[in-house]
Amino acid sequence: MANIKSAKKRILTAQRNYEKNVAFRSSIKTALKKVLTCAQAKDQDGVKSAMSEAYKLCDKAVSKGILHKNTAARKKSRLTKAVNALMA
């Protein structure tokens, strides 16, 4: 356990950032699942809107430093491949 005041503050800040990051990652996963459910239902309009939302969240996570850019690119690529396979 930290004894120095600044170290205690850093622990609190790190915990707060961790909780925000986990919540953001969870929202990305939810958005990806929403796209796949729309694709399984063959809902063309729903897929387009859900896909743009998922892409936006991935890009926002990269800009905030929550995800690495290659991770976001991989998620978007796999999502696109899955949607194309389901819609075909």
PyMOL Python script that loads the backbone (N, CA, C, O; Angstrom):
from pymol import cmd

cmd.read_pdbstr("""\
ATOM      1  N   MET A   1       0.853  -1.189   0.000  1.00  0.00           N
ATOM      2  CA  MET A   1       0.000   0.000   0.000  1.00  0.00           C
ATOM      3  C   MET A   1       0.892   1.243   0.000  1.00  0.00           C
ATOM      4  O   MET A   1       1.929   1.295   0.661  1.00  0.00           O
ATOM      5  N   ALA A   2       0.453   2.224  -0.754  1.00  0.00           N
ATOM      6  CA  ALA A   2       1.239   3.452  -0.883  1.00  0.00           C
ATOM      7  C   ALA A   2       1.145   4.301   0.381  1.00  0.00           C
ATOM      8  O   ALA A   2       0.094   4.388   1.016  1.00  0.00           O
ATOM      9  N   ASN A   3       2.267   4.923   0.727  1.00  0.00           N
ATOM     10  CA  ASN A   3       2.295   5.831   1.872  1.00  0.00           C
ATOM     11  C   ASN A   3       2.387   7.289   1.437  1.00  0.00           C
ATOM     12  O   ASN A   3       1.971   8.190   2.165  1.00  0.00           O
ATOM     13  N   ILE A   4       2.930   7.512   0.252  1.00  0.00           N
ATOM     14  CA  ILE A   4       3.124   8.877  -0.237  1.00  0.00           C
ATOM     15  C   ILE A   4       1.811   9.393  -0.822  1.00  0.00           C
ATOM     16  O   ILE A   4       1.087   8.664  -1.499  1.00  0.00           O
ATOM     17  N   LYS A   5       1.522  10.657  -0.550  1.00  0.00           N
ATOM     18  CA  LYS A   5       0.255  11.248  -0.940  1.00  0.00           C
ATOM     19  C   LYS A   5       0.021  11.181  -2.452  1.00  0.00           C
ATOM     20  O   LYS A   5      -1.078  10.848  -2.896  1.00  0.00           O
ATOM     21  N   SER A   6       1.043  11.496  -3.238  1.00  0.00           N
ATOM     22  CA  SER A   6       0.886  11.479  -4.695  1.00  0.00           C
ATOM     23  C   SER A   6       0.658  10.058  -5.212  1.00  0.00           C
ATOM     24  O   SER A   6      -0.064   9.865  -6.190  1.00  0.00           O
ATOM     25  N   ALA A   7       1.262   9.075  -4.568  1.00  0.00           N
ATOM     26  CA  ALA A   7       1.064   7.684  -4.971  1.00  0.00           C
ATOM     27  C   ALA A   7      -0.364   7.241  -4.678  1.00  0.00           C
ATOM     28  O   ALA A   7      -0.957   6.493  -5.455  1.00  0.00           O
ATOM     29  N   LYS A   8      -0.916   7.702  -3.556  1.00  0.00           N
ATOM     30  CA  LYS A   8      -2.310   7.396  -3.229  1.00  0.00           C
ATOM     31  C   LYS A   8      -3.246   7.996  -4.264  1.00  0.00           C
ATOM     32  O   LYS A   8      -4.224   7.369  -4.670  1.00  0.00           O
ATOM     33  N   LYS A   9      -2.936   9.221  -4.688  1.00  0.00           N
ATOM     34  CA  LYS A   9      -3.749   9.882  -5.717  1.00  0.00           C
ATOM     35  C   LYS A   9      -3.678   9.099  -7.027  1.00  0.00           C
ATOM     36  O   LYS A   9      -4.691   8.923  -7.704  1.00  0.00           O
ATOM     37  N   ARG A  10      -2.480   8.632  -7.384  1.00  0.00           N
ATOM     38  CA  ARG A  10      -2.307   7.887  -8.625  1.00  0.00           C
ATOM     39  C   ARG A  10      -3.113   6.583  -8.593  1.00  0.00           C
ATOM     40  O   ARG A  10      -3.662   6.165  -9.612  1.00  0.00           O
ATOM     41  N   ILE A  11      -3.182   5.947  -7.425  1.00  0.00           N
ATOM     42  CA  ILE A  11      -3.962   4.719  -7.296  1.00  0.00           C
ATOM     43  C   ILE A  11      -5.429   5.010  -7.581  1.00  0.00           C
ATOM     44  O   ILE A  11      -6.088   4.262  -8.303  1.00  0.00           O
ATOM     45  N   LEU A  12      -5.940   6.105  -7.009  1.00  0.00           N
ATOM     46  CA  LEU A  12      -7.335   6.479  -7.235  1.00  0.00           C
ATOM     47  C   LEU A  12      -7.589   6.816  -8.699  1.00  0.00           C
ATOM     48  O   LEU A  12      -8.603   6.412  -9.269  1.00  0.00           O
ATOM     49  N   THR A  13      -6.664   7.559  -9.306  1.00  0.00           N
ATOM     50  CA  THR A  13      -6.804   7.944 -10.709  1.00  0.00           C
ATOM     51  C   THR A  13      -6.763   6.713 -11.611  1.00  0.00           C
ATOM     52  O   THR A  13      -7.557   6.590 -12.544  1.00  0.00           O
ATOM     53  N   ALA A  14      -5.841   5.813 -11.328  1.00  0.00           N
ATOM     54  CA  ALA A  14      -5.717   4.597 -12.137  1.00  0.00           C
ATOM     55  C   ALA A  14      -6.988   3.759 -12.051  1.00  0.00           C
ATOM     56  O   ALA A  14      -7.447   3.216 -13.056  1.00  0.00           O
ATOM     57  N   GLN A  15      -7.550   3.655 -10.863  1.00  0.00           N
ATOM     58  CA  GLN A  15      -8.787   2.884 -10.678  1.00  0.00           C
ATOM     59  C   GLN A  15      -9.941   3.518 -11.445  1.00  0.00           C
ATOM     60  O   GLN A  15     -10.732   2.820 -12.079  1.00  0.00           O
ATOM     61  N   ARG A  16     -10.032   4.837 -11.386  1.00  0.00           N
ATOM     62  CA  ARG A  16     -11.095   5.555 -12.095  1.00  0.00           C
ATOM     63  C   ARG A  16     -10.951   5.356 -13.613  1.00  0.00           C
ATOM     64  O   ARG A  16     -11.936   5.103 -14.307  1.00  0.00           O
ATOM     65  N   ASN A  17      -9.730   5.472 -14.113  1.00  0.00           N
ATOM     66  CA  ASN A  17      -9.484   5.280 -15.544  1.00  0.00           C
ATOM     67  C   ASN A  17      -9.778   3.843 -15.973  1.00  0.00           C
ATOM     68  O   ASN A  17     -10.329   3.612 -17.050  1.00  0.00           O
ATOM     69  N   TYR A  18      -9.414   2.886 -15.134  1.00  0.00           N
ATOM     70  CA  TYR A  18      -9.676   1.476 -15.423  1.00  0.00           C
ATOM     71  C   TYR A  18     -11.172   1.227 -15.586  1.00  0.00           C
ATOM     72  O   TYR A  18     -11.597   0.547 -16.520  1.00  0.00           O
ATOM     73  N   GLU A  19     -11.964   1.779 -14.673  1.00  0.00           N
ATOM     74  CA  GLU A  19     -13.411   1.578 -14.734  1.00  0.00           C
ATOM     75  C   GLU A  19     -14.009   2.206 -15.984  1.00  0.00           C
ATOM     76  O   GLU A  19     -14.901   1.628 -16.605  1.00  0.00           O
ATOM     77  N   LYS A  20     -13.521   3.389 -16.358  1.00  0.00           N
ATOM     78  CA  LYS A  20     -14.002   4.027 -17.591  1.00  0.00           C
ATOM     79  C   LYS A  20     -13.640   3.193 -18.810  1.00  0.00           C
ATOM     80  O   LYS A  20     -14.460   3.006 -19.710  1.00  0.00           O
ATOM     81  N   ASN A  21     -12.404   2.691 -18.836  1.00  0.00           N
ATOM     82  CA  ASN A  21     -11.940   1.911 -19.981  1.00  0.00           C
ATOM     83  C   ASN A  21     -12.714   0.613 -20.126  1.00  0.00           C
ATOM     84  O   ASN A  21     -13.055   0.208 -21.237  1.00  0.00           O
ATOM     85  N   VAL A  22     -12.991  -0.038 -19.006  1.00  0.00           N
ATOM     86  CA  VAL A  22     -13.748  -1.290 -19.044  1.00  0.00           C
ATOM     87  C   VAL A  22     -15.152  -1.033 -19.569  1.00  0.00           C
ATOM     88  O   VAL A  22     -15.669  -1.809 -20.373  1.00  0.00           O
ATOM     89  N   ALA A  23     -15.765   0.043 -19.123  1.00  0.00           N
ATOM     90  CA  ALA A  23     -17.112   0.381 -19.579  1.00  0.00           C
ATOM     91  C   ALA A  23     -17.112   0.676 -21.080  1.00  0.00           C
ATOM     92  O   ALA A  23     -18.024   0.266 -21.798  1.00  0.00           O
ATOM     93  N   PHE A  24     -16.095   1.383 -21.544  1.00  0.00           N
ATOM     94  CA  PHE A  24     -16.023   1.728 -22.966  1.00  0.00           C
ATOM     95  C   PHE A  24     -15.815   0.479 -23.808  1.00  0.00           C
ATOM     96  O   PHE A  24     -16.446   0.319 -24.853  1.00  0.00           O
ATOM     97  N   ARG A  25     -14.922  -0.418 -23.352  1.00  0.00           N
ATOM     98  CA  ARG A  25     -14.700  -1.664 -24.086  1.00  0.00           C
ATOM     99  C   ARG A  25     -15.981  -2.503 -24.138  1.00  0.00           C
ATOM    100  O   ARG A  25     -16.277  -3.143 -25.147  1.00  0.00           O
ATOM    101  N   SER A  26     -16.725  -2.488 -23.048  1.00  0.00           N
ATOM    102  CA  SER A  26     -17.974  -3.232 -22.998  1.00  0.00           C
ATOM    103  C   SER A  26     -18.975  -2.672 -24.001  1.00  0.00           C
ATOM    104  O   SER A  26     -19.697  -3.432 -24.647  1.00  0.00           O
ATOM    105  N   SER A  27     -19.024  -1.350 -24.136  1.00  0.00           N
ATOM    106  CA  SER A  27     -19.953  -0.749 -25.095  1.00  0.00           C
ATOM    107  C   SER A  27     -19.556  -1.097 -26.527  1.00  0.00           C
ATOM    108  O   SER A  27     -20.421  -1.231 -27.393  1.00  0.00           O
ATOM    109  N   ILE A  28     -18.262  -1.242 -26.783  1.00  0.00           N
ATOM    110  CA  ILE A  28     -17.800  -1.655 -28.115  1.00  0.00           C
ATOM    111  C   ILE A  28     -18.275  -3.076 -28.403  1.00  0.00           C
ATOM    112  O   ILE A  28     -18.782  -3.355 -29.490  1.00  0.00           O
ATOM    113  N   LYS A  29     -18.111  -3.973 -27.432  1.00  0.00           N
ATOM    114  CA  LYS A  29     -18.543  -5.356 -27.614  1.00  0.00           C
ATOM    115  C   LYS A  29     -20.047  -5.422 -27.876  1.00  0.00           C
ATOM    116  O   LYS A  29     -20.498  -6.190 -28.725  1.00  0.00           O
ATOM    117  N   THR A  30     -20.817  -4.621 -27.151  1.00  0.00           N
ATOM    118  CA  THR A  30     -22.262  -4.590 -27.327  1.00  0.00           C
ATOM    119  C   THR A  30     -22.616  -4.113 -28.728  1.00  0.00           C
ATOM    120  O   THR A  30     -23.510  -4.667 -29.368  1.00  0.00           O
ATOM    121  N   ALA A  31     -21.921  -3.089 -29.205  1.00  0.00           N
ATOM    122  CA  ALA A  31     -22.182  -2.565 -30.543  1.00  0.00           C
ATOM    123  C   ALA A  31     -21.865  -3.611 -31.609  1.00  0.00           C
ATOM    124  O   ALA A  31     -22.603  -3.746 -32.586  1.00  0.00           O
ATOM    125  N   LEU A  32     -20.766  -4.354 -31.426  1.00  0.00           N
ATOM    126  CA  LEU A  32     -20.400  -5.389 -32.385  1.00  0.00           C
ATOM    127  C   LEU A  32     -21.461  -6.496 -32.416  1.00  0.00           C
ATOM    128  O   LEU A  32     -21.812  -6.991 -33.487  1.00  0.00           O
ATOM    129  N   LYS A  33     -21.963  -6.877 -31.255  1.00  0.00           N
ATOM    130  CA  LYS A  33     -22.997  -7.910 -31.187  1.00  0.00           C
ATOM    131  C   LYS A  33     -24.287  -7.431 -31.849  1.00  0.00           C
ATOM    132  O   LYS A  33     -24.988  -8.213 -32.492  1.00  0.00           O
ATOM    133  N   LYS A  34     -24.595  -6.151 -31.691  1.00  0.00           N
ATOM    134  CA  LYS A  34     -25.803  -5.582 -32.292  1.00  0.00           C
ATOM    135  C   LYS A  34     -25.730  -5.661 -33.814  1.00  0.00           C
ATOM    136  O   LYS A  34     -26.724  -5.964 -34.473  1.00  0.00           O
ATOM    137  N   VAL A  35     -24.549  -5.388 -34.368  1.00  0.00           N
ATOM    138  CA  VAL A  35     -24.363  -5.479 -35.819  1.00  0.00           C
ATOM    139  C   VAL A  35     -24.601  -6.908 -36.284  1.00  0.00           C
ATOM    140  O   VAL A  35     -25.281  -7.133 -37.285  1.00  0.00           O
ATOM    141  N   LEU A  36     -24.046  -7.872 -35.561  1.00  0.00           N
ATOM    142  CA  LEU A  36     -24.187  -9.268 -35.963  1.00  0.00           C
ATOM    143  C   LEU A  36     -25.633  -9.751 -35.875  1.00  0.00           C
ATOM    144  O   LEU A  36     -26.076 -10.527 -36.722  1.00  0.00           O
ATOM    145  N   THR A  37     -26.373  -9.302 -34.861  1.00  0.00           N
ATOM    146  CA  THR A  37     -27.776  -9.714 -34.762  1.00  0.00           C
ATOM    147  C   THR A  37     -28.600  -9.114 -35.891  1.00  0.00           C
ATOM    148  O   THR A  37     -29.504  -9.765 -36.414  1.00  0.00           O
ATOM    149  N   CYS A  38     -28.293  -7.877 -36.268  1.00  0.00           N
ATOM    150  CA  CYS A  38     -28.986  -7.263 -37.407  1.00  0.00           C
ATOM    151  C   CYS A  38     -28.648  -7.993 -38.697  1.00  0.00           C
ATOM    152  O   CYS A  38     -29.509  -8.166 -39.560  1.00  0.00           O
ATOM    153  N   ALA A  39     -27.403  -8.419 -38.832  1.00  0.00           N
ATOM    154  CA  ALA A  39     -26.974  -9.126 -40.031  1.00  0.00           C
ATOM    155  C   ALA A  39     -27.645 -10.498 -40.121  1.00  0.00           C
ATOM    156  O   ALA A  39     -28.021 -10.940 -41.207  1.00  0.00           O
ATOM    157  N   GLN A  40     -27.792 -11.164 -38.985  1.00  0.00           N
ATOM    158  CA  GLN A  40     -28.461 -12.469 -38.988  1.00  0.00           C
ATOM    159  C   GLN A  40     -29.929 -12.330 -39.360  1.00  0.00           C
ATOM    160  O   GLN A  40     -30.509 -13.226 -39.973  1.00  0.00           O
ATOM    161  N   ALA A  41     -30.532 -11.192 -38.984  1.00  0.00           N
ATOM    162  CA  ALA A  41     -31.932 -10.941 -39.316  1.00  0.00           C
ATOM    163  C   ALA A  41     -32.094 -10.391 -40.728  1.00  0.00           C
ATOM    164  O   ALA A  41     -33.212 -10.130 -41.171  1.00  0.00           O
ATOM    165  N   LYS A  42     -30.960 -10.210 -41.448  1.00  0.00           N
ATOM    166  CA  LYS A  42     -30.941  -9.675 -42.817  1.00  0.00           C
ATOM    167  C   LYS A  42     -31.560  -8.276 -42.893  1.00  0.00           C
ATOM    168  O   LYS A  42     -32.195  -7.925 -43.888  1.00  0.00           O
ATOM    169  N   ASP A  43     -31.370  -7.488 -41.838  1.00  0.00           N
ATOM    170  CA  ASP A  43     -31.882  -6.114 -41.773  1.00  0.00           C
ATOM    171  C   ASP A  43     -30.818  -5.163 -42.323  1.00  0.00           C
ATOM    172  O   ASP A  43     -29.906  -4.752 -41.605  1.00  0.00           O
ATOM    173  N   GLN A  44     -30.949  -4.820 -43.608  1.00  0.00           N
ATOM    174  CA  GLN A  44     -29.930  -4.033 -44.298  1.00  0.00           C
ATOM    175  C   GLN A  44     -29.737  -2.650 -43.658  1.00  0.00           C
ATOM    176  O   GLN A  44     -28.605  -2.224 -43.426  1.00  0.00           O
ATOM    177  N   ASP A  45     -30.841  -1.956 -43.376  1.00  0.00           N
ATOM    178  CA  ASP A  45     -30.740  -0.612 -42.790  1.00  0.00           C
ATOM    179  C   ASP A  45     -30.184  -0.670 -41.375  1.00  0.00           C
ATOM    180  O   ASP A  45     -29.371   0.167 -40.981  1.00  0.00           O
ATOM    181  N   GLY A  46     -30.622  -1.655 -40.624  1.00  0.00           N
ATOM    182  CA  GLY A  46     -30.126  -1.816 -39.257  1.00  0.00           C
ATOM    183  C   GLY A  46     -28.640  -2.104 -39.223  1.00  0.00           C
ATOM    184  O   GLY A  46     -27.924  -1.620 -38.347  1.00  0.00           O
ATOM    185  N   VAL A  47     -28.180  -2.891 -40.177  1.00  0.00           N
ATOM    186  CA  VAL A  47     -26.755  -3.222 -40.246  1.00  0.00           C
ATOM    187  C   VAL A  47     -25.935  -1.973 -40.527  1.00  0.00           C
ATOM    188  O   VAL A  47     -24.901  -1.746 -39.900  1.00  0.00           O
ATOM    189  N   LYS A  48     -26.406  -1.158 -41.480  1.00  0.00           N
ATOM    190  CA  LYS A  48     -25.651   0.047 -41.839  1.00  0.00           C
ATOM    191  C   LYS A  48     -25.513   0.994 -40.654  1.00  0.00           C
ATOM    192  O   LYS A  48     -24.422   1.489 -40.373  1.00  0.00           O
ATOM    193  N   SER A  49     -26.615   1.243 -39.965  1.00  0.00           N
ATOM    194  CA  SER A  49     -26.563   2.182 -38.835  1.00  0.00           C
ATOM    195  C   SER A  49     -25.755   1.603 -37.670  1.00  0.00           C
ATOM    196  O   SER A  49     -24.964   2.309 -37.045  1.00  0.00           O
ATOM    197  N   ALA A  50     -25.960   0.315 -37.383  1.00  0.00           N
ATOM    198  CA  ALA A  50     -25.226  -0.315 -36.278  1.00  0.00           C
ATOM    199  C   ALA A  50     -23.741  -0.403 -36.600  1.00  0.00           C
ATOM    200  O   ALA A  50     -22.899  -0.258 -35.713  1.00  0.00           O
ATOM    201  N   MET A  51     -23.421  -0.642 -37.867  1.00  0.00           N
ATOM    202  CA  MET A  51     -22.019  -0.759 -38.263  1.00  0.00           C
ATOM    203  C   MET A  51     -21.317   0.591 -38.144  1.00  0.00           C
ATOM    204  O   MET A  51     -20.175   0.661 -37.690  1.00  0.00           O
ATOM    205  N   SER A  52     -21.990   1.650 -38.548  1.00  0.00           N
ATOM    206  CA  SER A  52     -21.357   2.969 -38.432  1.00  0.00           C
ATOM    207  C   SER A  52     -21.145   3.333 -36.970  1.00  0.00           C
ATOM    208  O   SER A  52     -20.146   3.965 -36.627  1.00  0.00           O
ATOM    209  N   GLU A  53     -22.069   2.942 -36.111  1.00  0.00           N
ATOM    210  CA  GLU A  53     -21.926   3.193 -34.673  1.00  0.00           C
ATOM    211  C   GLU A  53     -20.751   2.407 -34.100  1.00  0.00           C
ATOM    212  O   GLU A  53     -19.975   2.932 -33.301  1.00  0.00           O
ATOM    213  N   ALA A  54     -20.624   1.141 -34.514  1.00  0.00           N
ATOM    214  CA  ALA A  54     -19.519   0.306 -34.034  1.00  0.00           C
ATOM    215  C   ALA A  54     -18.176   0.856 -34.513  1.00  0.00           C
ATOM    216  O   ALA A  54     -17.211   0.899 -33.749  1.00  0.00           O
ATOM    217  N   TYR A  55     -18.117   1.273 -35.771  1.00  0.00           N
ATOM    218  CA  TYR A  55     -16.889   1.860 -36.306  1.00  0.00           C
ATOM    219  C   TYR A  55     -16.522   3.123 -35.546  1.00  0.00           C
ATOM    220  O   TYR A  55     -15.355   3.355 -35.230  1.00  0.00           O
ATOM    221  N   LYS A  56     -17.533   3.938 -35.256  1.00  0.00           N
ATOM    222  CA  LYS A  56     -17.301   5.194 -34.542  1.00  0.00           C
ATOM    223  C   LYS A  56     -16.747   4.927 -33.152  1.00  0.00           C
ATOM    224  O   LYS A  56     -15.815   5.600 -32.711  1.00  0.00           O
ATOM    225  N   LEU A  57     -17.316   3.951 -32.461  1.00  0.00           N
ATOM    226  CA  LEU A  57     -16.838   3.622 -31.118  1.00  0.00           C
ATOM    227  C   LEU A  57     -15.406   3.108 -31.146  1.00  0.00           C
ATOM    228  O   LEU A  57     -14.604   3.461 -30.282  1.00  0.00           O
ATOM    229  N   CYS A  58     -15.076   2.271 -32.136  1.00  0.00           N
ATOM    230  CA  CYS A  58     -13.709   1.757 -32.251  1.00  0.00           C
ATOM    231  C   CYS A  58     -12.722   2.891 -32.494  1.00  0.00           C
ATOM    232  O   CYS A  58     -11.659   2.943 -31.876  1.00  0.00           O
ATOM    233  N   ASP A  59     -13.079   3.793 -33.392  1.00  0.00           N
ATOM    234  CA  ASP A  59     -12.186   4.910 -33.695  1.00  0.00           C
ATOM    235  C   ASP A  59     -12.032   5.850 -32.503  1.00  0.00           C
ATOM    236  O   ASP A  59     -10.953   6.389 -32.257  1.00  0.00           O
ATOM    237  N   LYS A  60     -13.122   6.038 -31.769  1.00  0.00           N
ATOM    238  CA  LYS A  60     -13.071   6.893 -30.587  1.00  0.00           C
ATOM    239  C   LYS A  60     -12.183   6.263 -29.511  1.00  0.00           C
ATOM    240  O   LYS A  60     -11.445   6.965 -28.820  1.00  0.00           O
ATOM    241  N   ALA A  61     -12.255   4.947 -29.376  1.00  0.00           N
ATOM    242  CA  ALA A  61     -11.424   4.250 -28.394  1.00  0.00           C
ATOM    243  C   ALA A  61      -9.949   4.407 -28.735  1.00  0.00           C
ATOM    244  O   ALA A  61      -9.113   4.540 -27.841  1.00  0.00           O
ATOM    245  N   VAL A  62      -9.626   4.391 -30.029  1.00  0.00           N
ATOM    246  CA  VAL A  62      -8.240   4.582 -30.440  1.00  0.00           C
ATOM    247  C   VAL A  62      -7.775   5.987 -30.093  1.00  0.00           C
ATOM    248  O   VAL A  62      -6.672   6.172 -29.580  1.00  0.00           O
ATOM    249  N   SER A  63      -8.615   6.976 -30.373  1.00  0.00           N
ATOM    250  CA  SER A  63      -8.222   8.361 -30.104  1.00  0.00           C
ATOM    251  C   SER A  63      -8.073   8.642 -28.613  1.00  0.00           C
ATOM    252  O   SER A  63      -7.286   9.501 -28.216  1.00  0.00           O
ATOM    253  N   LYS A  64      -8.829   7.916 -27.786  1.00  0.00           N
ATOM    254  CA  LYS A  64      -8.733   8.099 -26.339  1.00  0.00           C
ATOM    255  C   LYS A  64      -7.641   7.230 -25.712  1.00  0.00           C
ATOM    256  O   LYS A  64      -7.348   7.358 -24.523  1.00  0.00           O
ATOM    257  N   GLY A  65      -7.041   6.350 -26.511  1.00  0.00           N
ATOM    258  CA  GLY A  65      -5.983   5.496 -25.992  1.00  0.00           C
ATOM    259  C   GLY A  65      -6.482   4.251 -25.289  1.00  0.00           C
ATOM    260  O   GLY A  65      -5.726   3.607 -24.562  1.00  0.00           O
ATOM    261  N   ILE A  66      -7.741   3.901 -25.492  1.00  0.00           N
ATOM    262  CA  ILE A  66      -8.306   2.718 -24.847  1.00  0.00           C
ATOM    263  C   ILE A  66      -7.945   1.464 -25.627  1.00  0.00           C
ATOM    264  O   ILE A  66      -7.656   0.421 -25.040  1.00  0.00           O
ATOM    265  N   LEU A  67      -7.963   1.570 -26.956  1.00  0.00           N
ATOM    266  CA  LEU A  67      -7.579   0.468 -27.822  1.00  0.00           C
ATOM    267  C   LEU A  67      -6.389   0.876 -28.674  1.00  0.00           C
ATOM    268  O   LEU A  67      -6.227   2.050 -29.009  1.00  0.00           O
ATOM    269  N   HIS A  68      -5.559  -0.099 -29.021  1.00  0.00           N
ATOM    270  CA  HIS A  68      -4.483   0.144 -29.973  1.00  0.00           C
ATOM    271  C   HIS A  68      -5.097   0.221 -31.366  1.00  0.00           C
ATOM    272  O   HIS A  68      -6.114  -0.418 -31.632  1.00  0.00           O
ATOM    273  N   LYS A  69      -4.489   0.995 -32.249  1.00  0.00           N
ATOM    274  CA  LYS A  69      -5.070   1.193 -33.579  1.00  0.00           C
ATOM    275  C   LYS A  69      -5.189  -0.106 -34.358  1.00  0.00           C
ATOM    276  O   LYS A  69      -6.146  -0.292 -35.110  1.00  0.00           O
ATOM    277  N   ASN A  70      -4.226  -1.009 -34.185  1.00  0.00           N
ATOM    278  CA  ASN A  70      -4.301  -2.287 -34.893  1.00  0.00           C
ATOM    279  C   ASN A  70      -5.418  -3.173 -34.342  1.00  0.00           C
ATOM    280  O   ASN A  70      -6.033  -3.937 -35.087  1.00  0.00           O
ATOM    281  N   THR A  71      -5.675  -3.072 -33.057  1.00  0.00           N
ATOM    282  CA  THR A  71      -6.765  -3.834 -32.444  1.00  0.00           C
ATOM    283  C   THR A  71      -8.100  -3.373 -33.008  1.00  0.00           C
ATOM    284  O   THR A  71      -8.956  -4.188 -33.349  1.00  0.00           O
ATOM    285  N   ALA A  72      -8.268  -2.065 -33.102  1.00  0.00           N
ATOM    286  CA  ALA A  72      -9.510  -1.520 -33.650  1.00  0.00           C
ATOM    287  C   ALA A  72      -9.661  -1.917 -35.117  1.00  0.00           C
ATOM    288  O   ALA A  72     -10.755  -2.271 -35.556  1.00  0.00           O
ATOM    289  N   ALA A  73      -8.577  -1.858 -35.867  1.00  0.00           N
ATOM    290  CA  ALA A  73      -8.622  -2.234 -37.278  1.00  0.00           C
ATOM    291  C   ALA A  73      -8.992  -3.703 -37.426  1.00  0.00           C
ATOM    292  O   ALA A  73      -9.767  -4.066 -38.312  1.00  0.00           O
ATOM    293  N   ARG A  74      -8.440  -4.545 -36.562  1.00  0.00           N
ATOM    294  CA  ARG A  74      -8.741  -5.974 -36.594  1.00  0.00           C
ATOM    295  C   ARG A  74     -10.208  -6.231 -36.281  1.00  0.00           C
ATOM    296  O   ARG A  74     -10.856  -7.038 -36.947  1.00  0.00           O
ATOM    297  N   LYS A  75     -10.734  -5.545 -35.266  1.00  0.00           N
ATOM    298  CA  LYS A  75     -12.141  -5.711 -34.904  1.00  0.00           C
ATOM    299  C   LYS A  75     -13.053  -5.301 -36.056  1.00  0.00           C
ATOM    300  O   LYS A  75     -14.017  -5.998 -36.374  1.00  0.00           O
ATOM    301  N   LYS A  76     -12.740  -4.163 -36.678  1.00  0.00           N
ATOM    302  CA  LYS A  76     -13.561  -3.672 -37.785  1.00  0.00           C
ATOM    303  C   LYS A  76     -13.482  -4.623 -38.978  1.00  0.00           C
ATOM    304  O   LYS A  76     -14.489  -4.878 -39.640  1.00  0.00           O
ATOM    305  N   SER A  77     -12.301  -5.140 -39.248  1.00  0.00           N
ATOM    306  CA  SER A  77     -12.123  -6.051 -40.373  1.00  0.00           C
ATOM    307  C   SER A  77     -12.900  -7.342 -40.158  1.00  0.00           C
ATOM    308  O   SER A  77     -13.597  -7.810 -41.058  1.00  0.00           O
ATOM    309  N   ARG A  78     -12.782  -7.910 -38.978  1.00  0.00           N
ATOM    310  CA  ARG A  78     -13.490  -9.157 -38.676  1.00  0.00           C
ATOM    311  C   ARG A  78     -14.996  -8.960 -38.697  1.00  0.00           C
ATOM    312  O   ARG A  78     -15.743  -9.837 -39.130  1.00  0.00           O
ATOM    313  N   LEU A  79     -15.434  -7.797 -38.223  1.00  0.00           N
ATOM    314  CA  LEU A  79     -16.864  -7.494 -38.236  1.00  0.00           C
ATOM    315  C   LEU A  79     -17.374  -7.415 -39.670  1.00  0.00           C
ATOM    316  O   LEU A  79     -18.426  -7.965 -39.993  1.00  0.00           O
ATOM    317  N   THR A  80     -16.632  -6.736 -40.518  1.00  0.00           N
ATOM    318  CA  THR A  80     -17.036  -6.597 -41.920  1.00  0.00           C
ATOM    319  C   THR A  80     -17.092  -7.955 -42.616  1.00  0.00           C
ATOM    320  O   THR A  80     -18.026  -8.234 -43.367  1.00  0.00           O
ATOM    321  N   LYS A  81     -16.092  -8.798 -42.364  1.00  0.00           N
ATOM    322  CA  LYS A  81     -16.083 -10.147 -42.956  1.00  0.00           C
ATOM    323  C   LYS A  81     -17.279 -10.957 -42.487  1.00  0.00           C
ATOM    324  O   LYS A  81     -17.908 -11.656 -43.282  1.00  0.00           O
ATOM    325  N   ALA A  82     -17.598 -10.868 -41.200  1.00  0.00           N
ATOM    326  CA  ALA A  82     -18.718 -11.630 -40.647  1.00  0.00           C
ATOM    327  C   ALA A  82     -20.051 -11.147 -41.230  1.00  0.00           C
ATOM    328  O   ALA A  82     -20.922 -11.954 -41.558  1.00  0.00           O
ATOM    329  N   VAL A  83     -20.198  -9.830 -41.354  1.00  0.00           N
ATOM    330  CA  VAL A  83     -21.437  -9.276 -41.892  1.00  0.00           C
ATOM    331  C   VAL A  83     -21.603  -9.685 -43.355  1.00  0.00           C
ATOM    332  O   VAL A  83     -22.693 -10.073 -43.776  1.00  0.00           O
ATOM    333  N   ASN A  84     -20.517  -9.596 -44.126  1.00  0.00           N
ATOM    334  CA  ASN A  84     -20.591  -9.980 -45.537  1.00  0.00           C
ATOM    335  C   ASN A  84     -20.951 -11.451 -45.688  1.00  0.00           C
ATOM    336  O   ASN A  84     -21.695 -11.815 -46.598  1.00  0.00           O
ATOM    337  N   ALA A  85     -20.437 -12.294 -44.814  1.00  0.00           N
ATOM    338  CA  ALA A  85     -20.759 -13.718 -44.875  1.00  0.00           C
ATOM    339  C   ALA A  85     -22.220 -13.974 -44.518  1.00  0.00           C
ATOM    340  O   ALA A  85     -22.874 -14.815 -45.134  1.00  0.00           O
ATOM    341  N   LEU A  86     -22.729 -13.251 -43.524  1.00  0.00           N
ATOM    342  CA  LEU A  86     -24.118 -13.450 -43.089  1.00  0.00           C
ATOM    343  C   LEU A  86     -25.113 -12.880 -44.095  1.00  0.00           C
ATOM    344  O   LEU A  86     -26.196 -13.433 -44.286  1.00  0.00           O
ATOM    345  N   MET A  87     -24.748 -11.781 -44.734  1.00  0.00           N
ATOM    346  CA  MET A  87     -25.680 -11.135 -45.657  1.00  0.00           C
ATOM    347  C   MET A  87     -25.693 -11.804 -47.027  1.00  0.00           C
ATOM    348  O   MET A  87     -26.626 -11.606 -47.805  1.00  0.00           O
ATOM    349  N   ALA A  88     -24.670 -12.592 -47.325  1.00  0.00           N
ATOM    350  CA  ALA A  88     -24.590 -13.217 -48.657  1.00  0.00           C
ATOM    351  C   ALA A  88     -25.583 -14.368 -48.791  1.00  0.00           C
ATOM    352  O   ALA A  88     -25.652 -15.005 -49.842  1.00  0.00           O
TER     353      ALA A  88
END
""", "prot")
cmd.dss("prot")
cmd.show_as("cartoon", "prot")
cmd.util.cbc("prot")
cmd.orient("prot")
